[in-house]
């Protein structure tokens, strides 16, 4: 569904020192610097896949999504989305995709979302019967209720994002480019949006390419991740395999039984590396091959009320991946 080869996007950016003298000098002689926002990446996404597209700020994620949706022309490389070349912006191509950006909105500020829905029906030339069926389906899935009749300016951020998703999916796109769709939302609303994206993907078979700085979005939605840093691809594969490759250790979270003296850091250090400790709780880091032994020793030697074994947090895995990539580049 998405096929990317050697994709590049370079910008010429004007640089000058601060001050009046530098400003006057730049009128006669300007100094430019090449910024390699995307610097030759290759990946593909199959129909119906949900893929996380990850990287630090400035890595080139949004730039890539804009090239995939045809908003930007690549400096070099080839891009195909369902057989179309995005930069041509063909009508048939635009009817197959949608781009949702958490920091941008298409809803009309002083009008209710229903007016934006009607406008999009006209833009995409959606038959009225199909439009009404889709609106009802999306309203039920997102629990919009009476929100579609209120002026957009009276809606909360979470309510606006739900209406944004509905407006973006009225034409039933086959490819969803989602750029930070849960940014600024509370935990409950993030879960609602994630559940909706998963339900839409499973029901329609749509392909999803998602960027997010909330790692829970990625963990819950994306079995596979593509990771870029400084415009270059540094990992493409299974999310769990990434954790095992970069951080093969495990975390053991322990809750101690009430009424017993809390073990000291020295006591816990005999079972693994102490990551955190507070009253009644502790988290230990152990080698993946020693998990069963460490668990057995903990249960035998300490008053354990509850215990769970987890992978290291995805944030730590990605930070280590970025550090390793930059060391190799250096």
C-alpha positions in Angstrom: 0.0 0.0 0.0 2.9 2.4 0.8 6.2 2.0 -1.0 9.1 4.4 -0.3 12.6 4.2 -1.9 15.5 6.6 -1.3 13.2 9.4 -0.1 14.9 12.7 0.5 13.8 16.2 1.4 16.5 18.9 1.7 15.9 22.6 2.4 18.1 25.6 1.9 17.8 27.7 5.0 19.2 31.2 5.4 21.5 31.7 8.4 22.8 35.0 9.8 24.1 36.4 13.1 21.9 38.6 15.3 22.2 42.4 15.1 21.7 45.3 12.7 25.0 44.9 10.9 24.4 41.3 10.1 20.9 42.1 8.9 22.2 44.8 6.5 25.0 42.5 5.3 22.5 39.7 4.5 20.8 42.0 2.0 23.8 41.8 -0.2 25.3 38.4 0.6 23.2 35.7 2.1 24.6 32.5 3.6 22.6 29.3 3.2 22.8 26.0 4.9 21.4 22.7 3.7 19.0 21.0 6.2 18.5 17.3 5.5 15.0 16.8 6.9 14.7 13.4 5.3 17.9 11.8 4.0 17.3 8.7 2.0 14.8 6.3 3.7 13.3 3.1 2.4 10.3 1.2 3.8 7.0 -0.4 2.8 3.6 -0.8 4.5 1.2 -3.6 3.5 -2.5 -3.1 3.2 -4.3 -3.2 6.6 -1.1 -2.8 8.7 -0.8 -0.5 11.7 2.7 0.9 11.8 4.3 3.3 14.3 6.5 6.0 12.7 8.8 7.1 15.5 11.7 9.5 16.1 12.7 12.5 18.2 11.6 16.0 17.5 13.1 17.2 14.2 13.7 13.6 13.0 11.6 14.1 9.8 8.4 12.3 10.7 5.9 15.1 9.8 7.9 16.0 6.7 7.7 12.3 5.5 3.9 12.2 6.2 3.5 15.4 4.1 5.4 13.9 1.2 3.4 10.7 1.5 0.2 12.7 1.3 1.4 15.0 -1.5 1.7 18.2 0.4 5.4 18.4 -0.1 7.5 17.3 -3.2 10.5 15.1 -2.4 14.0 16.3 -3.3 14.8 12.8 -4.5 13.5 9.3 -4.3 10.3 7.5 -5.2 7.0 7.3 -3.3 3.9 5.3 -4.2 0.7 5.1 -2.2 -1.7 2.4 -3.5 -0.1 2.8 -6.9 -0.3 6.6 -7.0 2.5 9.2 -7.0 1.4 11.5 -4.1 2.9 14.8 -5.5 0.6 14.6 -8.5 -2.4 15.0 -6.2 -4.8 13.1 -8.4 -8.4 13.2 -7.4 -8.6 9.4 -7.1 -5.5 9.4 -4.8 -6.9 12.1 -2.5 -10.1 10.1 -2.1 -8.1 7.2 -0.8 -6.1 9.0 2.0 -6.5 11.2 4.9 -4.0 13.2 7.0 -4.9 14.0 10.6 -2.5 16.3 12.5 -3.1 16.8 16.2 -1.8 20.4 16.1 -4.0 21.5 13.1 -7.7 21.5 12.6 -10.1 21.6 9.7 -13.3 22.2 11.8 -14.8 25.7 11.2 -14.3 27.5 14.5 -17.7 29.3 14.8 -19.8 26.6 13.2 -20.8 23.1 14.5 -18.9 20.1 13.2 -21.9 19.0 11.2 -21.3 22.0 8.9 -17.7 20.7 8.3 -19.1 17.2 7.6 -21.5 18.7 5.0 -18.7 20.6 3.4 -16.5 17.5 3.2 -19.4 15.6 1.6 -19.5 18.1 -1.2 -15.7 18.2 -1.6 -15.4 14.4 -1.8 -18.7 14.1 -3.8 -20.1 11.5 -1.3 -23.6 10.2 -2.2 -26.0 11.4 0.5 -27.2 7.9 1.5 -23.6 6.7 2.0 -22.7 10.0 3.8 -25.6 9.6 6.3 -24.7 6.0 6.9 -21.0 6.9 7.6 -21.9 9.8 9.9 -24.1 7.5 12.0 -21.4 4.8 12.1 -18.7 7.3 13.2 -21.0 9.0 15.6 -21.7 5.7 17.3 -18.0 4.6 17.3 -16.8 7.9 18.7 -19.8 8.6 20.9 -20.3 12.0 19.5 -23.9 12.4 20.4 -24.9 16.1 20.5 -21.4 17.3 20.0 -21.9 17.6 16.2 -24.5 20.3 16.8 -22.4 22.6 19.0 -20.1 25.4 17.8 -16.6 24.1 17.5 -15.3 26.8 19.9 -17.5 25.4 22.7 -16.0 21.9 22.5 -13.1 20.7 24.6 -9.9 19.6 23.0 -10.8 15.9 23.3 -14.3 16.6 21.8 -12.7 18.5 18.9 -10.3 15.7 18.2 -13.1 13.2 18.0 -14.9 15.4 15.6 -11.7 15.9 13.6 -11.3 12.2 13.2 -14.9 11.8 12.1 -14.5 14.7 9.5 -11.3 13.1 8.2 -12.9 9.6 7.7 -16.2 10.6 6.1 -14.9 9.5 2.6 -13.8 6.1 4.1 -10.1 6.4 3.2 -7.9 3.4 2.6 -4.8 5.0 4.1 -4.7 7.0 7.4 -1.7 9.2 8.1 -2.0 10.2 11.8 0.4 12.8 13.1 0.1 13.0 16.9 -3.6 12.4 17.0 -3.7 12.2 20.8 -1.5 15.2 21.6 -2.9 17.2 24.6 -5.6 14.8 25.4 -6.2 13.3 28.9 -5.6 9.6 29.6 -9.3 8.7 29.2 -9.6 10.5 25.9 -6.3 9.0 24.6 -7.7 5.5 25.3 -11.0 6.4 23.5 -9.1 7.6 20.4 -6.8 4.6 20.4 -9.8 2.2 20.6 -11.5 4.0 17.7 -8.4 3.8 15.5 -8.1 0.1 16.2 -11.8 -0.5 15.5 -11.7 1.5 12.2 -8.6 -0.4 11.1 -10.1 -3.8 11.9 -13.5 -3.1 10.4 -12.4 -1.3 7.2 -8.9 -2.9 6.6 -7.4 0.6 6.3 -3.7 1.0 6.5 -2.5 3.2 9.4 0.8 5.1 9.7 1.0 6.7 13.1 3.4 9.2 14.7 3.1 9.9 18.4 5.3 10.9 21.4 2.9 9.0 23.7 4.5 5.6 23.7 1.3 4.0 25.0 -0.3 4.9 21.6 2.4 2.9 19.9 2.4 0.0 22.3 -1.4 -0.4 22.1 -1.8 0.1 18.3 1.4 -0.8 16.4 2.9 -4.3 16.3 5.6 -2.9 13.9 7.6 0.4 14.2 9.7 2.4 11.7 12.2 4.6 13.6 14.1 7.5 12.0 16.7 9.9 13.5 18.1 13.0 11.7 16.2 12.0 8.6 17.7 8.5 8.4 16.1 5.1 9.1 17.6 3.3 12.0 15.1 0.5 12.7 12.2 -1.2 10.9 10.6 -4.2 12.5 8.7 -5.8 15.3 8.2 -3.6 18.4 8.9 -6.4 20.9 12.0 -7.5 18.9 13.3 -3.9 19.2 13.0 -4.1 23.0 14.8 -7.4 23.1 17.5 -6.2 20.8 18.3 -2.9 22.4 17.4 -3.6 26.1 17.4 -7.4 26.6 17.0 -7.0 30.4 13.7 -7.3 32.2 12.0 -5.3 35.0 10.5 -7.0 38.1 7.9 -4.8 39.9 7.3 -6.0 43.4 4.7 -5.0 46.0 5.6 -6.1 49.5 3.1 -7.4 52.1 1.8 -4.9 54.6 2.8 -5.3 58.2 6.4 -6.3 57.4 9.5 -4.1 57.5 10.3 -2.7 54.1 13.5 -4.1 52.7 16.5 -1.8 52.3 18.2 -1.0 49.0 21.0 -3.2 50.2 18.6 -6.1 50.7 17.1 -5.6 47.3 20.5 -5.3 45.6 21.0 -9.0 46.1 18.2 -9.8 43.7 19.0 -7.3 40.9 19.7 -3.6 40.1 17.3 -1.3 42.0 15.6 1.0 39.5 13.2 2.6 42.0 12.0 2.1 45.5 9.3 3.6 47.8 7.2 2.5 50.7 6.0 -1.0 49.9 7.1 -1.0 46.3 10.3 -1.6 44.3 11.4 -2.1 40.7 14.4 -4.3 39.9 16.3 -4.7 36.7 17.6 -8.2 35.9 19.1 -10.0 32.9 16.4 -11.7 30.9 18.1 -15.1 31.4 17.9 -14.7 35.2 14.3 -13.8 35.5 13.0 -17.1 36.9 15.9 -17.3 39.3 15.4 -13.8 40.6 11.7 -14.3 41.0 12.3 -17.5 43.0 14.8 -15.8 45.2 12.5 -12.8 45.8 9.5 -15.0 46.7 11.7 -17.1 49.1 13.6 -14.3 50.7 11.2 -11.3 51.0 7.5 -10.8 52.0 6.1 -10.4 48.5 2.4 -9.6 48.1 2.4 -9.1 44.3 5.0 -9.3 41.5 5.0 -8.6 37.7 7.7 -9.1 35.1 7.8 -6.4 32.3 9.9 -5.2 29.4 11.8 -1.9 29.9 9.7 1.2 29.1 9.6 1.9 25.3 10.9 5.5 26.1 14.1 4.0 27.5 14.4 1.5 24.6 14.2 4.3 22.0 16.6 6.6 23.9 19.1 3.8 23.9 18.5 3.2 20.2 19.1 6.9 19.4 22.3 7.0 21.5 23.6 3.9 19.8 22.7 5.3 16.3 24.5 8.6 17.0 27.6 6.9 18.4 27.8 4.8 15.2 27.3 7.8 13.0 30.0 9.7 15.0 
